[in-house]
């Protein structure tokens, strides 16, 4: 049967249905129920103080521009001044590419999982990803949890514009008081926030307050210290020095890189009131040495991740905070890459996922 071109489903007629004139409110009827005539708003616009309009527009433009007033150190760009934020990672294109590689590297470390908490896909409706970076975790999580709304926050706007409908990104410093109401989120997530969080206890207090009863918090961190069981990582080696420089940088910055070493995830969750606290540690042989294929894959991907922009990872802490020159840092990282590319040097580090539930 031939289609009827006048059918309501026809694209030519869609949205063109006319409202009968008898159903429209007259001006008198609108006035009687308190609706101002449409012409009122045009009059308001023309009567508005032009200087005031210019001032408001200037404020908006100024705020927008300030977000993109990136700081520069030794040729790399970093987030603009926002709150008390002091991120050590660059936000330029080179490092954005590296962070996207890092997302896959972290997935490999975690056994190709986005999270470890025992989440119920039928109950998770609101999720917060703190320090979302390029937003890949938030996007992947939203694809897996189609019924959940995912909010990714960061201090620099480097996230993509085209994202799933259940994802949005916001500019926010997690070290300030969180503005979300109590009992908002079913899941609060943070990955690699070492050197970012000022106070891990305060961070988890905020996560506890904004979590719904029964909701979870989960963080993933990596140690900055290399270990060795056979003496192949020497005391004066670049790998041995790596952790020492990061620890000193964190001390000067006022944001520790030793969340794993000091067991801050578990301690802060306990202090905040979370229960059913669990964690999983990951053994990572840097460079992929050893006979354990799964562990070797983790170590190889970690090497790929860091070397994707080793200059970017070290620039702020080593050069700006600790005070090395770029030339000194380059000489050091050249030696570092030689050591963790040597299969006879058996350095490894630990990473940890930790999660807890709000009663």
C-alpha positions as CSV (number, residue, x, y, z in Angstrom):
1,X,0.0,0.0,0.0
2,X,1.3,3.4,-0.9
3,X,2.2,5.7,2.0
4,X,-0.1,8.6,2.8
5,X,1.8,11.8,2.4
6,X,-0.6,13.6,4.8
7,X,0.0,11.1,7.6
8,X,1.1,12.7,11.0
9,X,4.2,10.5,10.8
10,X,5.3,11.9,7.5
11,X,8.6,14.0,7.8
12,X,7.0,16.8,5.8
13,X,4.3,17.3,8.4
14,X,6.2,16.5,11.6
15,X,5.9,19.3,14.1
16,X,3.6,21.4,11.9
17,X,0.3,20.6,13.6
18,X,-1.6,23.9,14.2
19,X,-3.3,24.8,17.5
20,X,-6.9,25.8,16.9
21,X,-7.4,29.6,17.3
22,X,-10.1,28.9,19.8
23,X,-7.5,27.4,22.2
24,X,-5.2,30.3,22.3
25,X,-5.3,32.8,25.2
26,X,-6.3,36.3,24.3
27,X,-4.2,39.2,25.6
28,X,-7.0,40.0,28.0
29,X,-7.1,36.4,29.3
30,X,-3.3,36.4,29.7
31,X,-3.4,39.7,31.7
32,X,-6.2,38.3,33.9
33,X,-4.1,35.4,35.1
34,X,-0.9,37.5,35.5
35,X,1.0,36.7,32.3
36,X,2.9,39.7,31.0
37,X,2.5,40.3,27.3
38,X,5.4,39.1,25.1
39,X,6.1,42.7,24.1
40,X,7.1,43.4,27.8
41,X,10.4,41.6,27.4
42,X,11.3,43.5,24.3
43,X,10.7,46.7,26.2
44,X,12.8,45.5,29.1
45,X,15.7,44.8,26.8
46,X,15.5,48.3,25.3
47,X,15.2,49.9,28.7
48,X,18.1,48.0,30.2
49,X,21.1,50.1,31.1
50,X,23.5,49.5,28.2
51,X,26.5,50.0,30.5
52,X,25.2,47.3,32.8
53,X,24.7,44.9,29.9
54,X,28.3,45.6,28.8
55,X,29.6,45.0,32.3
56,X,27.8,41.6,32.6
57,X,29.1,40.5,29.2
58,X,32.6,41.6,30.2
59,X,32.3,39.5,33.3
60,X,31.3,36.4,31.3
61,X,34.0,37.0,28.7
62,X,36.6,37.6,31.5
63,X,35.6,34.3,33.3
64,X,35.7,32.4,30.1
65,X,39.1,33.8,29.1
66,X,40.6,33.2,32.5
67,X,39.9,29.5,32.3
68,X,42.2,29.4,29.3
69,X,44.9,31.6,30.7
70,X,47.2,28.7,31.1
71,X,50.4,29.0,33.1
72,X,53.7,28.1,31.3
73,X,56.8,26.5,32.8
74,X,59.8,25.5,30.6
75,X,57.7,25.4,27.5
76,X,54.8,23.4,28.9
77,X,51.3,24.7,29.8
78,X,49.4,24.1,33.0
79,X,45.9,24.8,34.3
80,X,44.9,28.4,35.1
81,X,44.6,29.7,38.7
82,X,41.5,28.0,40.2
83,X,40.8,27.5,43.8
84,X,43.7,25.9,45.6
85,X,44.6,23.6,42.7
86,X,48.2,22.9,41.9
87,X,48.3,20.1,39.4
88,X,51.7,18.8,38.4
89,X,50.6,17.5,35.0
90,X,50.6,19.7,31.9
91,X,47.4,20.2,29.9
92,X,48.9,20.7,26.4
93,X,48.2,18.4,23.4
94,X,51.3,16.3,24.0
95,X,50.3,15.4,27.5
96,X,46.6,14.9,26.6
97,X,47.8,12.2,24.2
98,X,49.9,10.7,27.0
99,X,46.9,10.7,29.4
100,X,44.9,8.8,26.8
101,X,47.6,6.2,26.7
102,X,47.7,6.2,30.5
103,X,44.0,5.4,30.6
104,X,44.6,2.1,28.8
105,X,47.7,1.5,30.9
106,X,45.7,1.8,34.1
107,X,43.0,-0.5,32.7
108,X,45.7,-3.1,32.1
109,X,47.0,-2.7,35.6
110,X,43.5,-3.3,37.0
111,X,42.8,-6.3,34.9
112,X,40.9,-4.4,32.3
113,X,38.4,-3.1,34.8
114,X,37.1,0.4,35.4
115,X,36.4,-0.2,39.1
116,X,36.6,-2.9,41.8
117,X,33.7,-1.9,44.1
118,X,30.7,-4.3,44.0
119,X,28.4,-1.9,42.1
120,X,24.9,-2.8,41.2
121,X,24.2,-1.6,37.6
122,X,20.4,-1.5,38.4
123,X,20.9,0.9,41.4
124,X,23.8,3.2,40.3
125,X,22.2,6.4,39.1
126,X,24.6,9.2,39.9
127,X,28.4,9.0,39.7
128,X,31.2,11.5,40.4
129,X,34.7,11.1,38.8
130,X,37.1,13.5,40.6
131,X,40.1,14.6,38.5
132,X,38.6,13.2,35.3
133,X,41.5,14.4,33.1
134,X,40.6,13.7,29.5
135,X,37.3,12.2,30.7
136,X,37.9,8.7,29.2
137,X,37.1,6.9,32.5
138,X,33.9,8.8,32.8
139,X,32.9,8.1,29.2
140,X,33.7,4.4,29.5
141,X,31.8,4.1,32.7
142,X,28.8,5.9,31.3
143,X,28.8,3.4,28.3
144,X,28.8,0.5,30.8
145,X,26.2,2.1,33.1
146,X,23.6,3.4,30.7
147,X,21.1,4.3,33.4
148,X,23.6,6.4,35.4
149,X,24.5,10.1,35.0
150,X,28.2,10.6,35.3
151,X,29.8,13.9,36.3
152,X,33.5,14.3,35.7
153,X,35.3,17.2,37.4
154,X,38.7,18.7,36.7
155,X,40.6,21.9,37.0
156,X,41.3,22.2,33.3
157,X,38.9,22.0,30.3
158,X,40.6,19.3,28.2
159,X,37.6,16.9,27.9
160,X,36.0,16.1,24.5
161,X,32.8,17.9,23.5
162,X,31.1,14.9,21.9
163,X,30.3,12.5,24.8
164,X,27.4,10.1,25.7
165,X,24.2,11.8,26.7
166,X,24.7,10.6,30.3
167,X,28.1,12.4,30.8
168,X,28.9,15.9,31.6
169,X,32.1,17.7,32.7
170,X,32.5,20.5,35.2
171,X,35.4,22.7,36.2
172,X,36.1,22.2,39.9
173,X,38.9,22.0,42.5
174,X,38.3,19.0,44.8
175,X,40.3,20.6,47.5
176,X,37.6,23.2,48.1
177,X,34.3,22.5,49.9
178,X,32.2,20.3,47.6
179,X,29.0,22.0,46.6
180,X,26.9,18.9,46.0
181,X,24.1,18.2,48.5
182,X,24.4,15.4,51.0
183,X,23.5,11.9,49.7
184,X,23.9,12.8,46.0
185,X,26.1,10.0,44.5
186,X,26.0,6.3,44.3
187,X,29.7,6.1,43.4
188,X,32.6,8.6,43.9
189,X,35.7,7.7,42.0
190,X,39.2,9.2,41.9
191,X,42.2,7.8,39.9
192,X,45.8,8.8,40.4
193,X,45.1,11.9,42.6
194,X,48.5,11.6,44.3
195,X,50.1,15.0,44.5
196,X,46.7,16.6,43.8
197,X,44.8,16.1,47.0
198,X,45.8,18.3,49.9
199,X,44.2,16.3,52.6
200,X,43.1,12.7,52.0
201,X,41.0,12.6,55.2
202,X,39.1,15.7,54.1
203,X,38.7,14.3,50.6
204,X,37.0,11.2,52.0
205,X,34.9,13.2,54.5
206,X,33.5,15.1,51.5
207,X,33.0,11.8,49.6
208,X,31.2,10.3,52.6
209,X,28.9,13.3,52.9
210,X,27.9,13.4,49.2
211,X,27.6,9.6,48.9
212,X,24.1,8.1,49.3
213,X,23.7,5.5,52.0
214,X,24.9,2.2,50.4
215,X,27.1,4.2,47.9
216,X,30.8,3.5,47.4
217,X,34.0,5.5,47.1
218,X,36.9,4.1,45.2
219,X,40.4,5.5,44.5
220,X,43.3,4.1,42.6
221,X,46.9,5.2,43.3
222,X,50.4,4.1,42.4
223,X,53.5,4.1,44.5
224,X,56.4,6.4,43.4
225,X,59.0,4.1,44.9
226,X,60.8,1.3,43.1
227,X,61.7,-1.8,45.0
228,X,64.0,-4.7,44.2
229,X,64.4,-8.2,45.7
230,X,67.8,-9.1,44.2
231,X,69.9,-6.0,44.6
232,X,69.8,-5.0,40.9
233,X,68.4,-1.6,41.7
234,X,71.4,0.2,43.3
235,X,71.1,2.8,45.9
236,X,72.6,5.5,43.7
237,X,70.6,4.4,40.6
238,X,68.1,6.6,38.8
239,X,65.3,4.2,39.7
240,X,66.2,4.5,43.4
241,X,66.3,8.3,43.2
242,X,62.9,8.5,41.5
243,X,60.9,8.0,44.7
244,X,63.1,10.3,46.7
245,X,62.6,13.2,44.3
246,X,58.8,12.7,44.2
247,X,58.6,12.6,48.0
248,X,60.6,15.8,48.3
249,X,58.5,17.5,45.6
250,X,55.3,16.4,47.4
251,X,56.6,17.8,50.7
252,X,57.4,21.2,49.1
253,X,54.1,21.2,47.2
254,X,52.1,20.3,50.3
255,X,50.4,17.4,48.5
256,X,51.8,13.9,49.2
257,X,52.8,11.4,46.6
258,X,52.9,8.7,49.3
259,X,49.2,7.7,49.5
260,X,50.2,4.1,48.9
261,X,53.2,4.1,51.2
262,X,51.2,5.6,54.1
263,X,48.0,3.6,53.5
264,X,46.1,6.8,53.2
265,X,43.2,5.3,51.2
266,X,42.2,2.8,53.9
267,X,42.9,5.1,56.9
268,X,41.0,8.0,55.4
269,X,38.0,5.8,54.5
270,X,37.9,4.4,58.0
271,X,38.1,7.9,59.6
272,X,35.3,9.2,57.4
273,X,32.9,6.4,58.4
274,X,33.1,4.0,55.4
275,X,32.6,0.3,56.1
276,X,33.3,-3.0,54.2
277,X,36.6,-1.5,53.2
278,X,38.7,-3.6,50.8
279,X,41.7,-3.1,48.5
280,X,43.6,-4.9,45.8
281,X,47.3,-4.4,45.3
282,X,49.0,-4.7,41.9
283,X,52.6,-5.9,41.5
284,X,54.2,-4.0,38.5
285,X,57.6,-5.1,37.2
286,X,58.8,-1.9,35.5
287,X,59.7,-2.5,31.9
288,X,58.1,-6.0,31.7
289,X,60.8,-8.3,33.0
290,X,60.0,-11.6,34.6
291,X,58.2,-14.8,33.6
292,X,54.7,-13.8,34.7
293,X,53.1,-12.7,31.4
294,X,50.3,-10.8,33.1
295,X,52.6,-8.9,35.3
296,X,55.0,-8.3,32.5
297,X,52.2,-6.8,30.4
298,X,51.4,-4.4,33.2
299,X,55.1,-3.4,33.5
300,X,55.4,-2.9,29.8
301,X,52.3,-0.7,29.6
302,X,53.5,1.3,32.6
303,X,56.8,2.0,30.8
304,X,54.9,3.0,27.6
305,X,52.6,5.2,29.6
306,X,55.3,7.2,31.4
307,X,57.6,7.4,28.3
308,X,54.7,8.8,26.2
309,X,55.6,12.1,27.9
310,X,58.3,11.7,30.5
311,X,59.2,15.3,30.2
312,X,55.7,16.3,31.0
313,X,55.4,14.0,34.0
314,X,58.7,15.4,35.5
315,X,58.8,19.0,34.4
316,X,56.8,20.6,37.2
317,X,58.0,18.6,40.2
318,X,61.6,18.1,39.2
319,X,62.2,21.5,37.6
320,X,59.8,24.0,39.1
321,X,59.3,22.6,42.7
322,X,62.6,20.7,43.4
323,X,64.7,23.2,41.4
324,X,66.5,21.0,38.9
325,X,67.3,22.6,35.5
326,X,65.7,21.0,32.4
327,X,69.1,19.9,31.3
328,X,69.7,18.1,34.6
329,X,66.3,16.5,34.5
330,X,66.8,15.3,30.9
331,X,70.2,13.7,31.8
332,X,68.5,12.0,34.7
333,X,65.5,10.7,32.7
334,X,67.9,9.4,29.9
335,X,69.6,7.2,32.6
336,X,66.2,6.3,34.0
337,X,65.0,4.9,30.7
338,X,68.2,2.9,30.2
339,X,67.6,1.3,33.6
340,X,64.0,0.3,33.3
341,X,64.7,-0.9,29.7
342,X,67.4,-3.3,31.0
343,X,65.9,-6.8,31.6
344,X,68.7,-7.5,34.1
345,X,67.5,-4.7,36.4
346,X,64.5,-6.0,38.3
347,X,62.8,-2.9,39.7
348,X,59.1,-3.0,40.5
349,X,56.4,-0.9,42.2
350,X,53.0,-1.3,43.7
351,X,49.6,0.2,42.9
352,X,46.4,-0.1,44.8
353,X,42.6,0.1,44.3
354,X,40.7,0.7,47.5
355,X,37.0,1.0,48.0
356,X,34.5,1.3,50.9
357,X,30.7,1.6,51.4
358,X,28.7,4.3,53.2
359,X,26.4,2.5,55.7
